[in-house]
Amino acid sequence: GTYDFIRRLAGIAEGSDELQGKIALESNQEFLNAVSFSKGCYLGQELTARVQHTGAIRKRIVPLFLTTKHMQIPQPWIVASSIQQQQQQQKQQHGSEDASASSVSNVLDMTLGKPLSPLPRLSIAAAGSMVGMMTGQIPSQGDDEDDSLLKLQELADPLLDFCATQVKIGDALVDPDDGKTIGHIISVPTEGTNVVLAQMRLDRLGLLLPSSSGRKQNAAAPAGWSHLNKVIVGDNDRIELRYLPYLPLWWPEIDPRSGKAKEQVDVDDELDSN
């Protein structure tokens, strides 16, 4: 229904099917003001408080679009991929985790003087428009409307059939390049759409720096997210899709060192520090 579609666009999980077994912070409950760190008691308070004050959040529920490798990538994700490439270049130049943590937040919009987001930030309306364009319900700008819709629908029909029949709650999202599980499906698409909720590793989305504690980092491991990344959903190992994650507009900025909401810093102070 409309409610379930809008909830997915907003990136909000609900109910036991989607939230059972997950800690509050991995489910973005603190962003929704559903968690108090100053009063209690409630089930799981000790774990929630410990993660908030001493740990890092390495997974979060995020909305993402599933697309085929033949579908055109919308411009916001091309830009996001470029931003993440710049971040990785800065990290390599600095050569340390502390420096790279700074570089992740310091790819700035020179017009506004604010850090550029490593993933697109979308309102519910903007995300809904993306679904319309990717599924052939809204024509691409600058194209003949009839031809554009027909081409989009021809590409989208197999994808929508796959989403309706093959994507299931709990399905693993596996990177075919290294065989690593990078997330799990939390909420399947509503009929005729390609947006899901998934619990994703933040480091594979470019939102969290890889941990250097306890083991040596694999230099060949994928860093962050790219618009060319592929994913296998569940047991469908013969079908590789692309995934386009985004940040709901109501999310705060994420600290790449902890996966938590970043403390607000005055823009002038941040520019002076650079």
C-alpha positions as CSV (number, residue, x, y, z in Angstrom):
1,G,0.0,0.0,0.0
2,T,0.9,3.7,-0.1
3,Y,1.9,3.8,3.5
4,D,4.4,0.9,3.2
5,F,5.8,2.5,0.0
6,I,6.3,5.8,1.7
7,R,7.8,4.2,4.8
8,R,10.4,2.5,2.7
9,L,11.2,5.7,0.9
10,A,11.7,7.4,4.2
11,G,14.0,4.6,5.4
12,I,11.9,3.7,8.5
13,A,11.7,0.1,9.7
14,E,8.9,-1.1,11.9
15,G,7.4,-4.3,13.4
16,S,8.9,-7.5,14.6
17,D,9.7,-8.8,11.1
18,E,12.0,-5.9,10.5
19,L,13.3,-5.0,13.9
20,Q,13.5,-8.2,15.9
21,G,17.1,-9.1,17.0
22,K,18.5,-5.7,16.1
23,I,19.8,-3.1,18.6
24,A,18.1,0.3,18.6
25,L,21.0,2.2,17.2
26,E,21.5,-0.1,14.2
27,S,17.8,0.6,13.5
28,N,18.2,4.4,13.6
29,Q,16.0,4.7,16.7
30,E,18.0,7.5,18.2
31,F,17.5,9.6,15.0
32,L,13.7,9.2,15.5
33,N,14.0,10.3,19.2
34,A,12.8,6.8,20.2
35,V,15.8,6.2,22.5
36,S,16.7,8.1,25.7
37,F,20.3,8.2,26.9
38,S,19.4,10.0,30.1
39,K,16.6,8.0,31.6
40,G,15.3,4.4,31.8
41,C,14.7,1.7,32.4
42,Y,13.9,-0.2,29.3
43,L,14.9,-3.6,27.8
44,G,18.3,-3.3,26.2
45,Q,19.2,0.0,27.8
46,E,22.6,-1.1,29.0
47,L,23.7,-2.4,25.6
48,T,22.3,0.7,23.9
49,A,24.1,3.1,26.3
50,R,27.4,1.2,26.0
51,V,27.4,1.3,22.2
52,Q,26.4,5.0,22.2
53,H,29.1,6.1,24.6
54,T,32.0,3.7,24.0
55,G,31.4,1.7,20.8
56,A,31.0,2.2,17.0
57,I,27.9,1.5,15.0
58,R,29.0,-0.6,12.0
59,K,25.6,-1.4,10.5
60,R,22.5,0.6,10.0
61,I,19.2,0.1,8.2
62,V,19.2,2.2,5.0
63,P,17.0,2.5,2.0
64,L,18.4,1.6,-1.4
65,F,17.3,1.1,-4.9
66,L,17.9,-2.1,-6.8
67,T,18.7,-1.7,-10.5
68,T,20.1,-3.9,-13.3
69,K,23.6,-3.3,-14.7
70,H,21.9,-2.1,-18.0
71,M,19.9,0.7,-16.4
72,Q,21.2,4.2,-16.4
73,I,22.6,5.4,-13.0
74,P,20.9,8.6,-11.9
75,Q,23.2,11.7,-11.6
76,P,23.1,11.9,-7.8
77,W,24.8,8.6,-7.5
78,I,27.4,9.5,-10.1
79,V,28.2,12.5,-8.0
80,A,28.3,10.5,-4.8
81,S,30.7,8.0,-6.4
82,S,33.0,10.8,-7.5
83,I,33.0,12.3,-3.9
84,Q,33.9,8.9,-2.5
85,Q,36.7,8.5,-4.9
86,Q,38.1,11.9,-3.8
87,Q,37.8,10.8,-0.2
88,Q,39.9,7.7,-0.9
89,Q,42.5,9.7,-2.8
90,Q,42.8,12.0,0.2
91,K,43.1,9.0,2.5
92,Q,45.9,7.5,0.5
93,Q,47.7,10.8,0.4
94,H,47.5,11.3,4.2
95,G,48.4,7.7,4.9
96,S,46.9,7.5,8.4
97,E,43.5,6.7,9.9
98,D,43.3,10.0,11.7
99,A,44.1,11.9,8.6
100,S,41.7,9.9,6.5
101,A,39.0,10.5,9.0
102,S,39.5,14.2,8.6
103,S,39.6,13.9,4.8
104,V,36.3,12.0,4.7
105,S,34.6,15.0,6.2
106,N,36.6,17.7,4.4
107,V,35.6,17.2,0.8
108,L,33.7,20.5,0.8
109,D,31.1,22.2,-1.3
110,M,33.1,25.3,-2.2
111,T,29.9,27.3,-2.7
112,L,28.4,26.6,0.7
113,G,31.5,25.6,2.6
114,K,29.9,22.4,3.9
115,P,31.1,18.8,3.7
116,L,29.7,17.0,0.7
117,S,27.6,14.0,1.5
118,P,29.2,10.6,0.5
119,L,25.7,9.4,-0.6
120,P,22.7,11.3,-2.0
121,R,20.4,12.9,0.5
122,L,16.8,12.5,-0.6
123,S,13.4,13.6,0.6
124,I,10.5,11.2,0.4
125,A,9.2,13.1,-2.7
126,A,12.6,13.0,-4.4
127,A,13.0,9.3,-3.7
128,G,9.6,8.6,-5.0
129,S,10.4,10.5,-8.2
130,M,13.5,8.3,-8.6
131,V,11.4,5.2,-8.4
132,G,9.1,6.7,-11.1
133,M,12.0,7.4,-13.4
134,M,13.7,4.1,-12.9
135,T,10.5,2.0,-13.5
136,G,9.3,3.9,-16.6
137,Q,6.5,5.8,-14.9
138,I,8.1,9.2,-15.4
139,P,10.1,10.0,-18.6
140,S,13.7,11.1,-18.6
141,Q,14.2,14.8,-19.2
142,G,15.2,15.8,-22.7
143,D,14.0,12.6,-24.3
144,D,10.9,11.9,-26.4
145,E,8.4,11.0,-23.8
146,D,6.9,7.9,-25.5
147,D,10.3,6.5,-26.5
148,S,11.8,7.2,-23.1
149,L,9.0,5.5,-21.2
150,L,9.1,2.5,-23.5
151,K,12.8,2.0,-23.1
152,L,12.6,2.4,-19.3
153,Q,9.7,0.0,-19.0
154,E,11.5,-2.6,-21.1
155,L,14.5,-2.4,-18.8
156,A,12.4,-2.2,-15.6
157,D,10.0,-5.0,-16.2
158,P,12.5,-7.9,-15.6
159,L,13.8,-6.0,-12.5
160,L,10.3,-5.5,-11.0
161,D,9.5,-9.1,-11.6
162,F,12.7,-10.1,-9.8
163,C,11.9,-7.8,-6.9
164,A,8.4,-9.2,-6.6
165,T,9.3,-12.9,-6.8
166,Q,12.9,-13.3,-5.7
167,V,13.7,-10.7,-3.0
168,K,12.8,-11.9,0.5
169,I,13.2,-10.7,4.0
170,G,16.6,-11.9,5.4
171,D,18.2,-12.4,2.0
172,A,21.9,-11.7,2.2
173,L,23.4,-9.0,-0.1
174,V,26.8,-10.3,-1.3
175,D,29.5,-8.5,-3.2
176,P,30.4,-10.9,-6.0
177,D,33.9,-9.4,-6.3
178,D,35.0,-10.6,-2.9
179,G,32.2,-12.9,-1.8
180,K,31.6,-10.8,1.4
181,T,28.1,-10.3,2.8
182,I,27.6,-6.5,3.0
183,G,24.0,-6.4,4.2
184,H,20.6,-8.2,4.6
185,I,17.2,-7.3,3.3
186,I,14.9,-6.0,6.0
187,S,11.9,-5.0,4.0
188,V,11.0,-6.1,0.5
189,P,9.8,-3.8,-2.3
190,T,6.1,-3.0,-2.5
191,E,4.4,-4.0,-5.8
192,G,5.8,-2.2,-8.8
193,T,8.7,-0.6,-7.0
194,N,12.4,-1.3,-6.5
195,V,13.2,0.3,-3.2
196,V,14.1,-1.9,-0.2
197,L,15.3,-1.4,3.4
198,A,18.5,-3.2,4.2
199,Q,20.8,-3.5,7.1
200,M,24.1,-2.5,5.6
201,R,27.7,-2.4,6.6
202,L,28.5,1.3,6.8
203,D,32.1,0.9,5.7
204,R,30.8,-0.6,2.4
205,L,28.6,2.5,1.9
206,G,31.5,5.0,2.5
207,L,29.9,6.1,5.8
208,L,32.4,4.5,8.2
209,L,36.2,4.1,8.2
210,P,37.3,0.5,8.2
211,S,38.4,-0.8,11.6
212,S,42.2,-1.2,12.0
213,S,42.0,-3.0,15.4
214,G,42.6,-6.7,15.8
215,R,43.5,-7.5,12.2
216,K,45.5,-6.2,9.3
217,Q,43.4,-4.5,6.7
218,N,43.2,-6.1,3.3
219,A,44.6,-3.6,0.8
220,A,42.6,-5.2,-2.0
221,A,39.3,-4.9,-0.1
222,P,36.7,-2.6,-1.6
223,A,36.8,0.9,-0.1
224,G,33.4,2.6,0.3
225,W,30.8,2.6,-2.4
226,S,30.9,3.1,-6.1
227,H,28.1,3.4,-8.7
228,L,29.7,0.4,-10.5
229,N,29.5,-1.9,-7.4
230,K,27.4,-5.0,-7.9
231,V,25.5,-7.2,-5.5
232,I,23.9,-10.7,-5.4
233,V,20.6,-11.0,-3.6
234,G,20.0,-14.2,-1.7
235,D,20.6,-17.4,-3.6
236,N,20.3,-15.8,-7.0
237,D,24.0,-16.1,-7.7
238,R,23.5,-15.9,-11.5
239,I,21.9,-12.4,-11.3
240,E,24.0,-9.4,-10.4
241,L,22.3,-6.2,-9.7
242,R,23.5,-2.7,-8.8
243,Y,22.4,-1.0,-5.6
244,L,21.9,2.7,-5.0
245,P,21.8,3.6,-1.3
246,Y,20.8,7.0,-0.1
247,L,20.4,8.9,3.1
248,P,16.9,10.0,4.1
249,L,16.7,13.8,4.5
250,W,15.9,13.5,8.2
251,W,19.1,11.8,9.0
252,P,21.9,13.8,10.7
253,E,25.4,13.9,9.3
254,I,27.2,10.6,10.1
255,D,30.6,10.7,11.8
256,P,32.9,8.4,9.7
257,R,34.9,7.4,12.8
258,S,31.9,6.1,14.8
259,G,28.9,5.6,12.6
260,K,26.9,7.9,15.0
261,A,25.4,11.3,14.5
262,K,28.2,13.9,14.0
263,E,28.4,16.7,16.5
264,Q,27.4,19.9,14.9
265,V,30.4,22.2,14.2
266,D,30.1,25.8,13.2
267,V,30.9,26.1,9.5
268,D,33.3,29.1,10.0
269,D,35.2,27.1,12.7
270,E,35.5,24.1,10.4
271,L,36.8,26.2,7.6
272,D,39.3,27.9,9.9
273,S,40.6,24.6,11.1
274,N,41.4,23.6,7.5
